[in-house]
Every structure is written in structure tokens, then in C-alpha cells.
Amino acid sequence: MSQLEVVAQRVLTPLILGKRGTIAPEDQAVIAMWAQKTALTAMLISSEEQRRAGYGLPPSVYKAFHERRDQMRPLDTSRFWVGRYKGTARHSAIQVTPLAVRIPGIPEPHVPQGYAITLLLGALVLHGLFFTMSALEVGTTMDLGMPQLWPSDVPVQWPEGQPCTESSFLRLAAGKMLQSTVETVELRAWAPATSVPQSTFVDGKVRVPALCGKHSFSYPIALLEEVHRGRFYAFVSGCECPRSYLLHTESDSVHYKAAGAADGISQMYEDLAGEEFFIRDSTGTFPCKRLPVGP
């Protein structure tokens, strides 16, 4: 698949550097395939535990992707958008969020039904959506008004649409800017992989089971009180596995954003834009970052 890299370097390098450009129709499928390959490769490094939690794909997906290498286009149930990043907190990022196709009255599925794919390279954002089967595919729009890269048969001008800021990048990567065009259908993050399990209150703190299912961690109840004021925070916690977690408070609950080794999670936290705060109580000091709020 070295041809993917050749085309991606030729087409995307000026955009990464922030220079205006055009992605020609003959290059669009290749760029979409390159973005999908990059995301699928990143998912291969997930641990077995993370795969069980929804961050892995069956070998059949990789086989299907490899079998179309001569066609030079992404999987059939895919679509991609391209936009501009306007921020200073990040220079590169890859994030894949498991999604569910939600219909009122039908329970949360046992496995993800799609994946939001987000790549950030300098000034360039590539955002994609992949459904696990064609029967689940629904029409989708993207809130920022980014031009659709794939499928498309017209030249795509860059940049177009609203720029992606640091705060909107977090929502974009979480799949929250993808909107179904079917009135009764929603696309949401797949809860088992992104939502913290049922919590309890212990000694003035919120205690929740860790993602491993064996341990628990706590955070100050003050963070929940801040949610009601429209202020949201990121923080790092961990368990005895050992394993570290990056979490964000959001309007509906606390959500996992990443899990892994302590050094990597700490660096992700440091790279986040936002002012750092320290909550002090009888058990010590709890660091957290207030997340930017914006479109």
C-alpha cells in the first residue's frame, strides 16, 4: 500500500502546512483510504482488554480492506470529510470512537455498529465514519459544514466550512457532530466503551468501577456540581492493574477518552487546552483541567 503514502504526501502536505489547495476527484478515494488505513492500523495496537471493550475490529474488516488495495478506495460503508484545524494545543492526533445507531425503544447494542475516525495533522482535519455493516448505514451530515471528501465526484476546495477549534475538536472526535438524516435514528458514542459504569458516593467523592472491571477510582463531587454550572473538566485517574484513564465530565455523565500506560495518558492530559485547577479536600489535592467551551 505504499502508493497510498505517495499520494497522501503529495496531496496533503500543503494542507497540513495551512496552504490553500484543491483535492481532485481522482485523489479523493485514495486520501479517504489512506485515512482509514491509518485509523485501522492505530486500532491494531489496542490491548485485548480494549478490544473486548469495543476498540477492536474483527479480522474480516482488515481482510476486506486489504482485498480492495488495487481499487484504492475505502470500505463501502465509509464516508469522509475534510476541514481545517485552528488551534494551538495539538499538532497531530488520531482518535477512533465506537458508535451505536440508536433507535427509540431499542436497547443499546452489544457491539459497536460504527466508528468515528478523526485524524489531525497540523492544520488539516480528516473526519470519517465507518459502519460495520451496510444494513446499518444511514445518511449523515457533519455539523461544522466541512466538505465531503468521500464519496464525491467534484473537486474539494480546502479550507471550507467552519474551522475546527480545540473545543470543537473534542466533540468532533467523540462523534458528536455527526447527525443522522433519518428523523428517528441517532448516532451516538457506544456507551459500554465510552461511559463510566454506575457510580456511588463514598466519603464525599464519586466512586466508579474502573474499565478493567476489577477495581474502582474516585473523583471529587465538586466536579459534578460544576457540570450543573455548564463547566466541564478533564482529569486523570487509574487503578491497580496498573492502568491509567483520561476522563472528561460532560452534560450527561463522565466519559472515558483514553486508557493506557500512565506516561501516555499523562501526556495527553498535558496536551489538552484549558486552565488547570486543583481541588483540595481532606484526602489531598485533585488536579483537573477546565475544558474550553465553544462551537
N, C-alpha and C positions, 0 to 999 in steps of 0.2 A: 504493500500500500504506500510505497514511497512517493508515488505520483500525487497522492493527497497532500503530502507535506510540501511538494514543489509548488502546487497550485496555491495552497494556503499561504505560503511565504510570499509569493508574487502578488496575490490579490490583497491580503490582509495587512501586510507590513505598513503601507502608507496610512491605513485607517488606524492601526494601533498607535501610530505616531501622531494621530489627530489631523491628518491631511484629508481634505475632501476627496471623494472618489466615487466611482460607479462600479457596481458588481454586475458584470454582463450575464445574460441568461445562461450562456454556456458554462459559466463558472459556478452558478448558484447551487446546483446539486452537489458538486464536488465540495464546496465550502460547508454545506449542511452535513455531508457525510463525514468530513474531517471533524466537525464539532461533535458529532455523535460518537465517532471513534474515540475522541479524546475523553468524553464522558464515560463511555463504556470501559475504557482502559482504567480510568480512575476508580471505577466501581470494583474492579478486579482485586484491588488491594484491601478491600473490606475484609474484616475478620469473619470467621464462620458464625460467630455470635451476631455480628451486624447483618450478615446475610439472612439469618433467621428472623431478624427484626425488620426486614423489608428492604435492606440496602443492597441486595444481590439480585441478579437475573439468572434464569436457567441457561444451561449451555446451549439450548436450542436457539436463543436470541443471538448469541455470538456466532453460531454456525450460519444462521440466516444472513447475518451481516457480512460474514466472510464470503458467502456464496455469491453475493452481488458485487464483489470487488471489481469485476470487469464492467459492470454497469455504471459504477461511480455515482451512486446516489444513495441516500439514507433509506432506512426501513420504510415500508409503505405507510405505516400508521404514524408518520412523523410530520412535524411542521416546525419551521424555524423563523425567527425574527431577528433583525439586526438593528442595533442602536448605539448611542454614544454615552459613555460614562463621563460625568462631570463631577469629580470629587478628588480628594487628596489622600484619603485614608487607605486606598487599595491600589495596587499596581497589577495584580493578577489574582485570579480565584477560579476555582471550579466547584460547583455545588450541584448535587443531584438530590431532589426531594421526591419521595414516593407520593403518589396521588391516588385519590379514590374518586370515581364517578358516582356522585351521590344523588339518589332519587328519593323523595319523601316517602316514608313508610318502609323503606328497605334498609335492613341493618348494615353497619359498617362491614365491608368485605373482609375476608380472612387474609387476603394478599393484596398488594398494591395493584391498581388497574392502569396505572400510567406513571410517568416520571417527568418532572420538570427539570430541564437541563440548563444551567447558566454558566457561561464562560466569560470572564472578564480579562482582557489583555490590553493594558494601557488605556487608551481612550475608547476601545471597542468593546461592545457587549453583544454576545450571541446568546439568544434565549430560545430554547427548544422545548417541544412537548412530544412525548412518545407514549402511545397507548400499547398495552400488552397484547391486545387482540383487536382485529378490525371491527368486531361486533360492538365494542365499547366506544369506538371513535365518534366524537360529536364535533360539530362546528365550534370554533373557538376564536375569540378576539383577544387582543392584548391592550391593557389599559393605557399604556404610555404612547400608543399610536405609532409604535415602531413599524417600519415597512416589513412586510412578509418576504422573507428570503426564499423559503421553500414551503410548498410548491409555488412557483412563479414562472412566468414566461416573458416578463418585461424587465428592462434594466432597473436595478435598485440603486437609488441615489443615497449617498451617505455623507453627512448625517441628516436624518429626517425624523420627525416626531419629537416628543419631549425628551430632554436629556435625562439619564438615569443618575440620580444623586445617591449619596451614601445611604440615606434613609429609605429611598425607594428601591435601592438595590436589595436590601434585606427582604422587602416584601416581594420583589421580583423573584429572587432566588427561592423563596418559600412557596412559589406558585400562586401567590395571592393576586396577581394581576392578570391571570388567565380567566376569561369569562366564557361560559358556555352560551352558545346562541340558541339553545333549546330551553324554553322557559322553565320547565320543571326539572332540569338537570343542572347540577353544580359540580365544579371541580374543586376539590379540597385536598389539603395535605392528609395523607393516610394516617389516622390517629395513632395506631399502635406504634408507629415509628417516630412520631413527632411530638406526641403529647405525654406529659408526665403522668404516671399512674395515680390512682386515688390517694390523696394526701390526708394527713391527720395533724392536729395541733398538739404539740408537746412542749411544755415549758416556754410558752411564748414564741415558739417557732413553728414553721410549717415543715413537717417531716413527710418525705415521699419515698416510696420504694425506688431504688436505682434501676437503671435499664437492664442490669445483669439479672435482676430478679432475686438476688441473694441478700443484698444489703440495702441500706437507706442513707439518705443525706438530708440535711435541714437547711433552711434559709429563713431570714427574719420575716416576721409577719408584716413588718413595715413596708416590704415590697408589694404585698397585696393591697395595702392601704393606698400606695402610690398609684396603682392601676386605676382606682376609682377617681383619681385626680387627673387621669389622662397622661400619666408619666410612666415610662416603661424602661426597664433596666436589663442589662446583660450581666451574668455572673458565672463564675467557675465553681464547680463542686466536684466531688469524687467519691469513690468507695474503696473497699479493701481489696479489690480484685488483683492488682490496682488498676483503676481506670478513672479518667477524668472526663468531665462533661462541660460543654458550653451551653448555657440556657438563657432564654430571653423570656421576660414577662410580657404577655400580650393581653388584649382585652378579654379573651375567653379563658385563658389558662396560661400555665408556664409550658414552654416548648423546648425540646431538645434542638440544638442547632448542629452539634458535632459531639463525637465521642472518640476517645483515643488516648494516646500517651500524654502524660502531664505536660511535657515540653511543647508539644504541638498545639495542645488546647490553650496553654498559656499565651503562646504567640498569637493565636487567633484572637484572643481577648485583647491583647495589647494593640493589635492592628485595628480594632474597632474604633470608629469615630465616636466621640462623646466624652463628657466630663466624668471623671472618676469621683465616686463618693465612698465614704466609709461609715457604715452603720455600727454603732457601738452599743453593746448591751452587757449583761452580767457574764456572758460566756466569751467575750472578746470582741474583736473588730472584724467586720464583714465587708470586703471591698466589692464594689459593683460600679458599672458604668451606665449613666443615663443615656438612652438611645436617642438619636435625633428624631424629631417628628416632622414629617413633611410629606409632600406628594410623591 
